[in-house]
Amino acid sequence: MSRLTRRDFLRSSGVGVGLGLGAGFGLSGCAGTMTGDIAPKSGRRVVVIGGGWGGSTAARYIRIADPTIEVVLLEPNREFVSCPFSNLVLSGQRSIESLTLSYGGLRARGVKIIHELATAIEPDTKRVRIGEGYLAYDRLVVSPGVDFQWEQVEGLAAARDTVLHAWKAGPQTVQLAAQIQSMPDGGVFVLTVPRVAYRCPPGPYERICQVAWYLKGNKPKSKVIVLDANPNIVSKTGLFRAAWRAYPNIDYRASQKVVAVDTSTREVRTEFDRVKYDVLNLIPPQRAGAIAVQADLVGADKRWCEVDHVTYESVKQKNIHVIGDATIGLPVPKSGNVANNMGKAAALSIVSLLNGQAVPLMPPGNTCYSWVSDREAIAVVNAYKIENGKVVQIEQKLTPAQSVSVAQRAEGWRQSIWADMLS
């Protein structure tokens, strides 16, 4: 294989040779019917667990960098649904269908997709379990996103079908939008923010803007109460506070960690107070996805996975690379753009390692847009470098104010990054 430079790699979003689907792939039946070696390995293979922002990107870029490497993506969902922009569904500015994309582009590149859940990782034998069957790998990419720590809020586990988080875009996003639309004028919408770290630091505050904007125009007697477990807004603080001046219906309360919920009385309890609600959006504390915990990829905190900052290889398990929201130890937020950049870096690292080449340094970057009304948005851009094997932030830029032009840039970013992940 001719050597692929970092510049070539980053320019190659429209280039690549795909392999056809092999026999036994495109599987989507019950995992319990799969037994033994589902698809015996005939060459070098990378298995990717999770088809979100990180996993899809990694699968795509491995195929771009070296089409002779077989890539198998394990993703139970048949379509990709974007968490970024999903808060706009709550305000009626977007439909969930507008955030839903096909995995067809990855298939066209030769990524072999199995719509099943990975149930276990066996690092010693380099296998991923799928029900009673398994897939062998040379390198494994784990991009499991987050799971929720239901047990940390009393009463939440029993109520989680009606007390919605909508923190994984999909059915709950649509259900929460319906709850907001059905709330009486004069009702109370309560949103809770967990302590950091959690997926998408500015996400709850963007959601507050979208719900407040909707209520202001449609249910002007209603209000939004925000119970934030953190001592202050954790991202774009000044910009969000400026945006909230347009919404006198917002009641923001800092250092209010939620400890219990009672659906019979429609009441949420913090360490200091009890708050009545008509609609409750409780965002639970989070940790790395269950498969990462099962494989002992998480650190001493039992929540997040430590990785090498250059290759994203787990510090606990060789040949396993962890990317996206599940990681810890990097001075970067848990964002879609960061997961996308981690996917690229991990992909090129894996290709280099499998080909006996030096691993290039590819520091991540982050751009994050937040919509504060139906027409205006704000943004932050973070730049990083790798120094002594660690990621170090070198610059952060915030937009000076909310504007229509920032929202227009957000639309362009959305289209380009989705193509970079899935086309």
N, C-alpha and C positions, 0 to 999 in steps of 0.2 A: 504493500500500500504506500502511495506517495504521502509524504508528510503534510499534514494539514496545519497551517499556521492559525494562530488565534484570530488574526484579522479575517482570514478566509472563512473560518468557522462562524464568526459573528455575522458575516455577510451572506451566509449560505441559506438563508431562510427560504429561498425559492428553488434551491438546488438539491438533488439527491436521487439516488436510484433505489427503487423499492423492490423487494422480493415478493413473489406471489404467496398467498396463504398456503401453507402446507397442510397435508392431511391431518385431521384431528384438531385443527385450530378453528377459531370462530365458534368455539364451544359455548353454549349458554344453557345447558341442561342443569338438572339438580346436581349439586356437588356430591351428594351422597351416592350417586350412581357411578362416579369416577373412582376407579381403583387402580393401584399400581402406578407405574410410570406413564403418565398421561400422554407424553410425547417424548420418546427417547431422544436424547441430544446427539446430533450428528456433527456438531462443530461448536465453535465458541458461542456461548449464549449468555445474555443478560436478561434477568427477569426483573420487571418493575412492578412493585405493589403500589397501586393507587394512581388513578388517572386524573388527578387534579392539576393545579397550576405547576407543581414541581414535577410530578411523575410523567405527565404528558410531554412536557418539554424535554425531559431527560430521554424518554423513548425516541422522540423525534430526532434529537440531535445526535444520539448514538448512531442512528441509521444514516444521517447526513455525513457524519465523520468517517464511518467505515461500514458500508453496506454489506460486508461479508460477516458482520456480527449479527447473529439472530437476536431479535428483541421480542420478548413476550410481555405484554401488559395485562395485569390482573386488575380488573375494575368491575365491581358488581353492577354499577349503573350503566345503562345502555347509552345514555347521553350525558354530556358535560353541562353542568349548570353553574354559572358564574356567581360567586359570592359578591365580589365587587360589582356595584350597580344594583344589587338586589334590594337595598333600602328604598330605591325609587319605586319598587313594586308596592311598598307599604303606602306611599303617597299617591299611587295611581298614575305615576309618570311613566312607568314601564309595565309590560306584562312579563310573566315568568318565561313565556315562549321566546321573548326577545333576548333572553339571557341563556337560552338553551342551544347547544351546538352539537353537531354530530362528530363521532370519532372516525368518520369516513376518510378524512385526510391522512390520518395516521395509518390506517389500513392501506391506503394507496402508496404509502412510503414503505410498506413491507412490515410494519409493526403488526405482530400477531396478537390479537386481543381475545381474551377469555373473560366473559362477563360472569365471573364468579368471585366469591370472597376468599382471600387467602386466610386460612385458619391457623397456621402455625409456621414458624421458620425453624429449620434444623441446621444450625451453622456448621456442626461437625461433619455432616454428610453433604452440605451445600444443596439443600433441598427446601422447597416451599410446599407445604401441605395444602391441598384443596379437597376438603372432605376426606374420603378414604384414599384419594390419589395424591400424587406429588409431581412436581416439576424440578428437574435438576438445573443448576446454574453454575456459571463460572464467577460472575459478579452479580450482586443483588442490589437493587435500588429500593429503598423503603420510603415512601412518601404518603404516610397514612393520615395526614391532617391531625385533627384534634378529636378527642372524646371528652365527655363531660363527667365531672365529679359530683354526681347527683347526691351522694351521701352527705355532702358538706352543707346542704340546706335541708333542714328538717321538713318532712312532708313533700319534698319535691319529687322523689322517685315515684311515689304513688300518683302524683298529679301531672306527670310530665306529658301526658297526652292532651291535656287541656291548658296547662300553663306552658306557653310556648317560648322557645328561645329563638327560633328562626335564624340560628347562627350557622346553619348549613343550608345554603340556598336550595329551595325545592318546595315540597308540599307545605311545610310549616310556614314558609314565607307567604304563600297564598292564604293559608288559614289565618295568620295573624292580620293580614290586610283585611280579611272579611270581618274579623273581630272588631277592628278599628272602625270599619264602615258601619257596623251594626251598633256601635256604642251610642247611647243617647246623648243628645246635646246637653252639656252640663256634667257629663261623665268624667271620670279620672283615669287616665292612662299612666300606669307606673312602669318605668323601665329601670332595671337594675344593672349595674356595671360591676363585674368581678375585679378583684385586685389583679394587677399585672403579675405574671405575664399571661396574656390571652391572645387569641387570634384577632388581628386587625385592631391595633390600639385606637385609631380614630373612629372605628366603625360605630360604636354606640352613640357617639356625639353627632355623627352624620345622621344616624337614625332619629335622634331627638329632633334635629332640624326638619327632617322629612315629615315626621308625625305632627310636629307643631305647625308646619306649613299647611298640612292637610286640615287639621282641626281649625285653624284660624279662618280658613275659607269655607268650611263645611259644617263645623260644630263650634261656633265661636264662644260658647259658654263653657266649653270643656277645657281641661288643663292637663299638662304633662308634669308628673313628678319624677325626678331622677334621683335614684338612690345609688350613689357612687361609693364603692368601697375604698376608692383611692382618695387621698387628701386634696386632689385637684384634677382637672381635666388633664389627661396624660399625653395628649398629642394635639398640636396646633392650637394651643390653649388660647392665646390672644385672638386668633382668627375666629374660633368658635364663639368666644364670649362676645365679640363684635357682632357676629351673625345673630346671636340670640336676642340682641336688642330689638329685632323686628318681631319677636315672639314673646309678648308679655304673659303668655299662657304657660311658660316654662318655669318650674320651681325646682332649681338644682340644689341638691343637698350632698355635700362632700362627707367623706369618712363615715359612710352609712353602709356597713357590711350587712347584707341580708343573711339571716340565720335560720329563718323558718317561713313557711307559707301555709295558710289554712284556707282551702278553697270553700269550706262550708260557711265561713264568715267573710270570704273575699277580703282577706287581710294578709299582708306581708309584714314580717317582724324583723327589725334590725337589732343590733346590739343595744340600741338606745330608744327605739320608738316602735310604734305600730301604725301602719298606714293602710287605709282602705283603698280598694281599687275597683274599677269596672272592667278594665282590661289590664292584665299583667303580662309584661314581656320580661321574663326572668332569664338573664344570660348567666349560666352556671360557671363556676370555676372549671378550668380545663387542664388537660394533660395530653401527652402524645397519644395517638391512636392505639387501640388495644393490641394490635399485632406487635407494636414496638415494645409494649410492656411485657407481652408473652415471651418475646425473644430476649428479654433482659438487655435491651438497648438503652433504657432510661438510666439516668444517673442516680446519685444518692437521694435526690429529692423525690424519686419515683414518679416524676412528671415528664421531664424533657430529656432529649438524647444529646449527649456530647459527641462532637465530631471533630475530625481534623479540618482545620480552616481552609486547607488548599484542595484536598481531594473529597471532602465530606464523608470519608470513611469513618465508621463508628470507632470510637476509642476503646470499645469493649469487645467488638467482634470483627475479625478480619474479613475482607471481601464483601462487607455489607456497607453500603453508603446510605446515609439518612439525609433527607432534604426537606425543605419546607417548614411548615408551622411546628413540626414535631421536634425541631432542633433547639438546643440551648448553647450558651457559651459564645455566641456571636453578638457583637454590638449592633445588631440589625433588628428591625421590627418583624413580627410575624405577618407578612403581607404577601399578596399575590405576586407583585413584581419581584420581591426577594426570592420567593419560591421558584419563579421562572428563571432568575439568574443562577440560583443554586442548581437547578436542573441542567443548565448549560455547562456550568463548571464541572459538575459531577460527570456529565456525559463525556466531556473531553478528557477528564482525568481517567475515566474507565477505559476509553479507547487507547489512551497513551499507555496505561498499565498493561493492557492486554497485548499491546504491540511492542512492549519492551522499550518504550520511549520515555523521555523526561516529561514530567507533568508540568504544564505551563501554569503560571499564576494568573488566576482570573478572579479579581475581587468582585463582590456583588455590588449592585447599585439599587437604589429604591426611588421610585416615583409613586406618589399616592395622592389621588384626587378625592375630595369630599364635596358632595353636593349639599349646599345650605339652603336652597330654595328650588323652585322648578326650573330656574334659568341660570343660576349662578353657582360657582364652585370655588373652592380654595385648593391649594396643593402644597406639598413639601417634596423636595428632592434631596436625597442624601448621597454623598460620594464617599467611597471607601478605598483603602489600599491594604495590601498584605505586607506586614512588617514583622520580621522574625517569626514567620509562620502563623501570625495572628491577623485577623481582620481589624482594622483601625479606621474609625471615621475621620475623614479629613475636611469635610464641608457639609453644611446643611443650609439649604435655601428655602425660604417660605415665600409664597406670593404675598405682595404687600396688602392685598385686600381681596375680598370676594368679587368675582366679575363674570360676565357672560363669556368673555374671551377664554378664561380658564376652563369654563364648562365646555367650550368648543374644543379646546385642546384635549380635554378628558375623553371626548368622543373619538377623536383621532387615535389617542393612546389605546382605547378599548379595542378598536378594530385591528390595530397593528399587533398588539400583544396576543390577541386571540389567534391571529394568523400565525404568529411565531410559535404558538403552542400546538396547534391542531391541524395546520394545513400541510 
